Amino acid sequence: MVLRMKRKATQAARHRPWRAWRGLQPGLAAIAALLPVLLLSSCAPDADGGGADQPLHADRPRHVVSLDLCADQYLFALADRDQIAALSYNADDPALSVIADEVEGIRLTGVGIEELLRLKPDLVLVGPYQPQRTMAALKARNIAYAAIAADNDADDILANVEIVARAVGQAERGKAVARQFRADLDALGTGPGVGRIAAYYQRRGYLTGAGTLVDDMMKRLGLANLASVEGRGVLDRMSVEEMALARPDFLILEADSISVQDRGTEMLQHPVLGRAVPGKRQLVMPQALTVCGGVHYPRAIRALADQIRKADGSA
């Protein structure tokens, strides 16, 4: 059943760019801004006396379950392996999960409350877009949980490292991970794209704008975001003809979009687009590095930086 659910979820993600890019998409980020980070450090009751947040365990939790793909990555980086009772059902999908090759032997789970109860978790990690029915079930059963926020920039990632490290009782490891994360960002140096424009162009013509992790990534590469240059919104659509007229210096495409798989990807292979932005300036990003930000974010920036240098003939 888990495998069937995983396949369905993967297919849905690939056909709905806003779902696959939930950690990076600005439209979702705007929604996320309205959602509180549900840490359980406070046990103050709700106004109606019900659904109060539960305090985290004084002892280090030993049966932690993650219900979210992005939370999986934080949990895997910060907890001891024997603390992890289960990860979300997409954790072993290499197209979506950057830790897919490392999670063999760890149980995968869906979001059903019955399945969750059988795991007897002492802590549940959830994401910023967890279904309300799941959150209501956790509260109703007094199951301790902690939630990560959307990753819209490096500061958000560092905040989530602290949230999860504290939740799983690994504060010192969290500090070490944060130090390494900052060092990895610093090591990237000056972005090779200075003075040029790029567009993060997705299936069906979706364009990612300001206030997102993609936008933060472009800035670190020295690139201007076409969506901002054109005065577009945080999540917009642009036709192939409009993109050809805009003629950005670089297109950033997801790896599963560089060949025609369906009508959503067919437009990205239009010859007009290829003439406007030649293939060597079409940068390819594995989706697993962009679905979530997380501690692997510097790898995503480095991968694009290397491709820019190669396109420029300096690598």
Steps between C-alpha positions, in 0.01 A plus 500: 500500500782738583654442158170571325457818699856603420454453127178699502658779701800516269283516192291775655808699591636481149174622348443780751803730522361685800496170692852392408640842580321557826819592681590748227182619337407856591127447475519236768752707691244777526255253649766367730553848641151474644573171673666504844796277572345241725772440752405320812717695736191670633219321678272802531138392437300620202240764563228237496695272730548229238773397256780642713855458378684234693846552653787311344628200692761577762694195385621460144213354292565147376212440257489801269279492192522746212190554288659748261763464226688813606479411869652161408820669395536702818421199716750281314774763534444572869368191680674174578385232259351294784283798594321485165190282507383596150544749218242617249407275209705698245824486698648224281396650166823624336306740278371688805720419798866595531543232769335220299820295477557513875166399648496128424375313805301791638126454499290726276153615593203686359301771673214277622441540871438126550837415350664770709347372823637153432849648495450638854709815440619716787554785253360576154662742255269675257543750218345840440227361274391200705131415454283654767341164574843363591574794729158470663559129563839564661354763732195291586722210607758717678779375274805724529599661171725769357466673164757637264428818306540550125859548382501836321860596571807384689378656825184288481712189457711587804183564702367157402829337598458651846135396522566136414825473696327625812197278442705182470732589787806556282581866567876462468470312173270774379766762573759295314271457198426874499871583510571268209207644306633854540850386406369328186319819396809713564713259297289566192667838459392762248219390274608443137177640358555865592330745266282246327137387510359153558153347505399196699264355241282201585253272330191677365686829499516565873747769600629543855532854633629698796482388862580136426796274549551502123527878510746479789702246303516731198621789713778283644601413144505868406202461268198726465167318502307556177173486693608803705646682199169459319295604801338159526341361814652247734347219292404572143480342159685606186441367151782369283457803273529741793808319626660512156439875481640551851807296401659447844867411517420170670204268544494276807308180436420199716675181395175321416402782263791479256326235291138483391299288740157660469333818381630685805862440399446514124489879499845515661645326193349741250756596231421870549616471859813315393591777257444772758699326772749247354537163668831583669323778687216278613609398849367174641416445864412158647154532649611325817721801577219748454188336642623607841774734614647340808864452585576390141418847364868593438528196272223639281673837470835337425347283229364806320821698550699221337267498201521877458881483499489217249267700275738793525792278406681567828468151651 
